[in-house]
């Protein structure tokens, strides 16, 4: 009996150690990697971060299901990259008002230093709780426009004619803002059109969350999947893979250097930094 008790407590100790070290294990496996590349500053310039307003993971037409929204890291990582780079950052959503944040992205396993910083940042939290409605924004006022992802984005970003029109306006604006997106955020690009009525992203190299990752996570209930929709729109889709794609990451700058897209929740930091680097290489907004 004594050996059984010792064995039981030994197993409990091992289980506790595993739980405590799991975030580190997942990080080492590829979840939310640190950005190691060059950085630039764009002092006093303006960035806009756009998110979903949808908060329920359910089939179309249904109103009950697990809570969802934007993935916290896909909101917080770009926000702080831009802010720490000297930019003035606004936060918007499809409907405006309080932005839903996917609860699981705030868990101990998923939380990142940037998300912890957000939870203590009264200014940022106020922007998230009172986000600007995209209808009320002139996208040409911004130097960088970033579309965050999360499962909620599958329900509204690709279905918003206002967002599609404003992405088009931004593309043709005199200031030529850099347009970026990560994970499901790329769905906000699929219906933007050029001046001839063609889809704006057709023929451009782009990435977004892979169909493989969606199948592996068994969340196929959402109405739009980024890889599928990008391919339908004529984008030249590319991605990286891993034993599970949730541990992969990939960032693409299109040949014109107007669009920067990131594959998934791991790609937000690099996508945001690449957007700033593209602006710097073009000599844009550097004082």
C-alpha positions in Angstrom: 0.0 0.0 0.0 2.9 2.4 0.9 4.4 1.8 -2.6 1.0 2.6 -4.2 0.7 5.8 -2.3 4.2 6.8 -3.2 3.6 5.9 -6.8 0.4 7.9 -6.9 2.0 11.0 -5.4 4.9 10.6 -7.8 2.5 10.6 -10.8 0.7 13.6 -9.4 4.0 15.4 -9.1 5.0 14.6 -12.7 1.5 15.7 -13.9 1.9 19.0 -12.0 5.4 19.6 -13.5 4.0 18.9 -16.9 1.1 21.3 -16.5 3.5 24.0 -15.2 6.0 23.6 -18.1 3.4 23.1 -20.9 3.4 26.7 -22.0 7.2 26.6 -22.4 7.0 23.3 -24.2 4.4 24.7 -26.7 6.4 27.8 -27.2 9.5 25.8 -28.0 7.4 23.7 -30.4 6.6 26.9 -32.3 3.6 28.5 -30.6 4.0 32.3 -30.6 7.7 32.5 -31.6 9.7 35.6 -30.7 10.6 38.0 -33.5 14.3 38.0 -34.2 14.5 40.3 -37.3 15.3 43.9 -37.8 13.0 46.7 -36.4 12.3 50.2 -37.5 10.3 53.1 -36.1 7.7 55.2 -37.8 7.3 58.1 -35.3 4.0 59.9 -35.1 2.5 58.0 -38.0 -0.9 56.2 -37.9 -1.8 52.5 -37.7 -5.3 51.0 -37.7 -6.0 47.5 -36.3 -9.3 45.9 -37.3 -11.0 42.9 -35.8 -14.2 40.9 -35.9 -17.3 41.7 -33.9 -18.6 38.1 -34.0 -18.6 36.2 -30.7 -20.2 32.8 -31.1 -18.7 29.7 -32.7 -21.7 28.1 -34.4 -23.3 27.2 -37.7 -24.7 30.0 -39.8 -28.1 30.9 -38.5 -27.5 29.5 -35.0 -27.0 31.8 -32.0 -25.7 29.4 -29.4 -22.2 27.9 -29.2 -18.8 28.4 -27.5 -17.7 32.0 -27.1 -15.2 33.2 -29.7 -13.9 36.4 -31.3 -10.5 37.7 -32.1 -7.5 35.7 -30.9 -5.8 37.9 -28.3 -2.3 37.6 -29.7 -3.5 38.6 -33.2 -4.8 41.8 -31.7 -2.1 42.6 -29.1 1.0 41.6 -31.0 0.6 44.1 -33.9 -0.8 46.8 -31.6 2.3 46.9 -29.5 4.7 46.5 -32.5 3.1 49.6 -34.0 2.8 51.5 -30.7 6.4 50.7 -29.6 7.5 51.8 -33.1 6.2 55.3 -32.3 2.9 55.0 -34.2 -0.5 56.3 -33.1 -2.7 53.2 -33.1 -6.5 53.1 -33.5 -8.6 50.0 -33.0 -11.8 49.2 -35.0 -14.2 46.4 -35.6 -17.0 45.6 -38.0 -19.8 46.8 -35.7 -17.8 49.0 -33.4 -18.1 48.9 -29.6 -16.7 46.1 -27.4 -14.5 43.6 -29.3 -15.0 39.9 -28.3 -11.8 38.2 -27.4 -11.7 34.4 -27.7 -11.5 33.1 -24.1 -9.1 30.3 -24.9 -6.6 32.8 -26.2 -6.4 34.3 -22.7 -5.6 31.0 -21.1 -2.4 30.3 -19.3 -1.3 28.1 -22.2 -2.0 30.6 -24.9 -1.3 33.9 -23.2 1.8 35.9 -24.3 3.8 38.8 -22.8 1.9 41.2 -25.1 -1.4 39.9 -23.9 -0.4 40.2 -20.3 0.6 43.8 -21.1 -2.8 44.4 -22.6 -4.6 43.2 -19.5 -2.8 45.9 -17.5 -3.1 48.6 -20.1 -6.1 50.8 -19.4 -5.7 52.9 -22.6 -5.6 49.8 -24.9 -8.4 48.1 -23.0 -10.6 51.3 -23.5 -9.9 51.1 -27.2 -11.0 47.5 -27.3 -14.1 48.1 -25.2 -15.1 51.1 -27.4 -13.7 50.2 -30.8 -14.5 52.4 -33.8 -17.0 51.1 -36.4 -15.2 50.6 -39.7 -18.0 52.5 -41.5 -16.9 55.7 -39.7 -13.2 55.5 -40.7 -11.3 57.0 -43.6 -8.7 54.3 -44.3 -6.6 56.8 -46.3 -5.8 58.6 -43.0 -3.6 55.6 -42.0 -0.1 54.5 -43.0 -0.7 50.9 -41.9 -3.9 48.9 -41.9 -3.9 45.5 -40.1 -6.7 43.0 -40.1 -6.5 40.6 -37.1 -7.9 37.1 -37.2 -9.5 34.6 -34.9 -12.5 32.3 -35.5 -14.9 35.2 -35.3 -13.4 36.8 -38.4 -14.7 33.9 -40.4 -18.3 35.2 -39.9 -18.0 38.9 -40.7 -14.8 40.2 -42.3 -15.3 38.4 -45.6 -19.0 39.4 -45.6 -18.6 43.1 -45.1 -19.1 45.1 -48.3 -18.0 48.2 -46.3 -14.7 46.7 -45.4 -14.1 45.4 -48.9 -14.8 48.9 -50.3 -12.5 50.6 -47.8 -9.7 48.2 -48.5 -10.1 49.1 -52.2 -10.0 52.8 -51.2 -6.9 52.3 -49.1 -5.1 50.6 -52.0 -5.7 53.5 -54.3 -5.2 56.2 -51.7 -2.5 58.8 -52.4 -0.6 57.8 -49.3 -0.5 54.1 -50.4 -0.9 52.6 -46.9 0.5 49.1 -46.3 -2.3 46.6 -45.9 -1.7 43.5 -43.7 -3.6 40.6 -42.2 -3.0 37.5 -40.3 -4.8 34.1 -40.0 -8.6 34.6 -40.6 -8.0 38.4 -41.0 -7.1 37.8 -44.6 -10.8 37.1 -45.3 -11.3 40.9 -45.1 -9.3 41.2 -48.4 -11.1 38.7 -50.6 -13.8 40.9 -52.0 -11.8 44.1 -52.5 -11.8 45.1 -56.2 -9.5 47.0 -58.5 -10.8 49.8 -60.8 -11.7 47.4 -63.5 -13.9 45.3 -61.2 -11.4 42.5 -60.7 -10.6 41.0 -57.4 -7.7 43.0 -56.0 -5.7 40.1 -54.6 -5.9 37.9 -57.7 -2.4 36.9 -58.7 -0.8 38.1 -55.5 1.3 35.9 -53.2 -0.6 35.6 -49.9 -1.0 33.3 -46.9 -3.6 32.7 -44.2 -4.5 29.9 -41.9 -4.3 26.6 -43.8 -7.1 24.2 -44.4 -4.9 21.6 -42.7 -4.7 23.5 -39.5 -8.5 24.0 -39.5 -9.0 20.2 -40.0 -6.5 19.4 -37.3 -8.3 21.6 -34.8 -11.6 20.2 -35.9 -13.2 23.6 -36.2 -14.7 23.3 -39.7 -18.1 24.8 -38.7 -17.1 28.3 -39.7 -18.6 29.6 -43.0 -15.2 30.7 -44.5 -11.8 29.2 -44.4 -8.8 31.4 -45.4 -6.8 29.1 -47.6 -10.0 28.1 -49.5 -11.2 31.6 -50.0 -7.8 33.0 -51.0 -7.5 30.4 -53.7 -11.1 31.2 -54.9 -10.1 34.9 -55.1 -7.2 34.0 -57.3 -4.4 34.7 -54.8 -1.3 32.6 -55.0 -1.6 30.8 -51.7 1.4 29.6 -49.8 2.1 28.3 -46.3 4.5 26.4 -44.1 3.5 23.1 -42.4 4.5 21.2 -39.3 3.5 18.0 -37.5 0.5 20.2 -36.5 0.1 23.5 -38.5 -0.7 25.4 -35.3 3.1 25.2 -34.7 3.9 26.5 -38.2 4.3 30.1 -39.3 4.8 32.0 -42.5 4.8 35.6 -43.6 4.4 36.8 -47.2 5.0 40.2 -48.8 3.4 40.4 -52.2 5.6 41.4 -55.2 4.2 45.0 -55.3 4.9 45.3 -51.5 1.4 46.6 -50.7 0.1 43.5 -48.9 1.8 41.6 -46.0 0.0 38.5 -44.8 0.7 36.1 -42.0 -0.3 32.4 -41.8 -1.7 32.0 -38.3 -1.7 33.0 -34.7 2.1 32.6 -34.6 2.7 35.1 -37.4 1.4 38.4 -35.9 4.7 39.8 -34.6 6.6 39.2 -37.8 3.7 40.4 -40.0 3.5 43.7 -38.1 7.3 44.2 -38.2 7.4 43.3 -41.9 4.7 46.0 -42.6 6.9 48.6 -40.9 10.0 47.4 -42.8 8.2 47.6 -46.1 7.2 51.2 -45.3 10.8 52.0 -44.4 12.3 50.4 -47.5 10.0 52.5 -49.6 11.2 55.6 -47.8 7.6 56.1 -46.6 6.8 57.9 -43.4 10.4 58.2 -42.3 11.3 61.6 -40.7 
